[in-house]
Amino acid sequence: MKKYVAEIIGTYALVFCGTGAIVINQHTQGTVTHAGIAVTFGLVVMALIFAFGKLSGAHINPAVSIAFALTDIFPKKELVPYITSQLIGALLASGSLRLMFPESVGLGETIPAGSDLQSFILEVILTYLLMLVILMVSQNDPSVSQFTAVAVGGVVLFEAWFAGPISGASMNPARSIAPAVASGNLNSLWVYLTAPILGAVLATFSWKYLK
């Protein structure tokens, strides 16, 4: 049960801080800046892996859990409880932001800047790279795996920095579902449900081949 609670807290922190940075940036007319939003996402992911990595693995992402379930690393029976916990944490976070910023229209939701197809392809590639780094670093020699938090946080940071203006750089279905539900805008949500999962699954096959 502690693992599930850790995933609830971790995903809550990710969505609250990450999408919260977007909401506050809008609320303060750009004080946080786009770079600040990317840094916030990267740093919170790094901190959460350091905090909960030993307890739950700090998946905080349904796509990551699904990908891990395709390997021998993560028991498949844990998949549904993990995803449920992640969704609970994410929805609580967006609910908190809705309570504090009722005037916010999107609550940090991810919306394609161009076509759905453009963002779909971008999200597949982004999540593929993220998941591949997660596997290559965390399942490496201890001298390398100890830097998992830094490596993964760094990938989230630079991907959010350069790709955020186009697709929102979600890479995480829970991160996109929660603000979409809280704001009542489900347009293009399918992109952020399917693309990250596809990208993460493809990364597991690459990792199995490379290892």
N, C-alpha and C positions, 0 to 999 in steps of 0.2 A: 504494500500500500504506500510506503514511503516513496517508492519510485514514481508512482502516479501523482502523488502530491507534488513531488519535485517537478514533474512535467507541467502540472497546472501552474505552479509558481513561476517556472522558467518561461513558459509561453506567455503568461500574463505580463511578465517583465519585458519580454521582447516586444510584444504588441503595444503595451502601454508606453514604453520609452520611444520606440521607433515611430509608430504612427502618431504618438503624442508630440514628437518633434515636428512632424508635418503640420499638425493642428496648431501648435504654438507658433510655428513659423508664419502660418496664415493669419493667426490672431494678432501677431505683433508686426505685421507688414514686412516680413522677411528678415527678422532679426537673427533667426537661427541659420539661415541660408541653406542652399542645397547641399553644399559641402558638409555643413554641420549635421544635416539629416543623415548623410551617408556615414559620417564618423559615429554618430549616435548608434545606428544599427550595428556597425562593426564592433564598437566597444561593448555594447550590451551583450552581443553574442559571445565575445571573448570572455567577459566576466562570468556569464552563465555557465560556460563550459568549465571554467576553473572551479566554479562553485558546485555544480551538480554533475560534472562529468563522471566522477567515481560512483555516484549514487544511481543515476538513471541513464547515464550516457549523454544527457543534455541534448536529446534529439530536438525538442521544441519545434518540430516540423513534421507533419504527417508524411511528406514525400521522403524525408530521411528515414523515418521508421519503416515505411513500405520497402525502401531500397535495402535497408539492413535486414529485413525479414526474408529477403531473397538470398541471403548468405547464411553461413553457419554461426554468425556472430550474435544474432538476436533471435530469441525464441518466437516462433510465429504466433504462439498462443498469447503473447503479450501485445500483439499489434492493435487489436481493437481497444483494449484498455488505454494504451498509449495515445492513440488518435483521439479517443474520447476525452482524455485528460487535456490534451493540447487544445482541442476545440473549446472546452470549458474555460481554460485559462485565457484564450484569445477573446472569447465572447465577453468574459468578465472585464477584460481590459478595455474593449471598445465601449462597453456599458459604462465604465468609470469615466471615460472621456466624454461620452454623451451627456453624463450627469454634470460634468464640470464645464463643458463647452457646448451647450444646447444649440447655440447659433451656428456651429460648424456644419457645413453641408455634407462633406464627404468623409469626415473623421479619418483622414489619411488613407482612403481606399485607393486601390490600384486600378487605373483606367488607361487603356491604350491611347497614346498620343496620336498614333496613326491608325492603320487597319488592325483588326483582330489578328490576322495572319502574321503580320509583322511582329507583334508582341508575343504571339504564340511561339514563333521560331526563336525569338530572342530569349524568352523564358526557358525554353528547352535547353538552349546552349548554356545559359547562366547556371541553371540548376545542375546540368551535367558537370560543369567545371567545379562547382561547389561540392557536389557529392564525391567526385573523383578525388579532390583534395582531402576531404574528410576521411575517405577510406585509405588513401595512400599514406597519409600521415598518422592517423590514429592506429592503424594496424601495422605499423612499422616497428623497427627496433626501438626499445625504450629511450635511447638517446635522441630519437626523432619524435616519437609519439608524445613526449613531454611538451612539445611545442604545438600540440593540436589546437589549443585555444587561440594561440596567436595566429596560426596559419588560417584557420577557419574564419576567425574574426576579420583577418586581413582580406580574405576573398570576398566576404560579405561587404566590406567597406568599399573596395575598389569597384565591385560590380554595381553596387548601389550608386556610386559616384558617377560612373559613365553611362549606365543604362537606365538609371532612374527616370530621367526626363522622357524616355520613350515608352517603357512598359511599366515603370514603377519598381522594377527589379524586385519582385515579390519573392520568387524562389521557394514559396511556402504557402500552401493552400490555406492553412489556419490564419496566417497573417492577412490574407485577402478576404476570406469568408467573413471574419468578425466585423470589420468596418463596413463591408457591403450590407450585411444583415442589419447592423445598427443604424446605418444611414438609409436603408430601404432601397438602395440602388444595386440591383443584381445584374445590370448590363455588363456583358463581356466577362462575367465571373467564370464562365466555362474555361476561358483561357488560363486562369490562375488555378483552376482545379486540375486540369489535364496536363498542361505543359510541364510544371515542376515534377509531377509524378513520372512522366515519360522521361524527362532529362535525368532524374535520379536513378531510375531503373536502368537506363542505358549505361550510366556510369558504373553500375555494379558489374555489368558484363565486361566492360573495359578493364576494371580492376581485377576481375578473375583471370582475364587473359594476361594482363601485365605481371601479375604476381607469380 
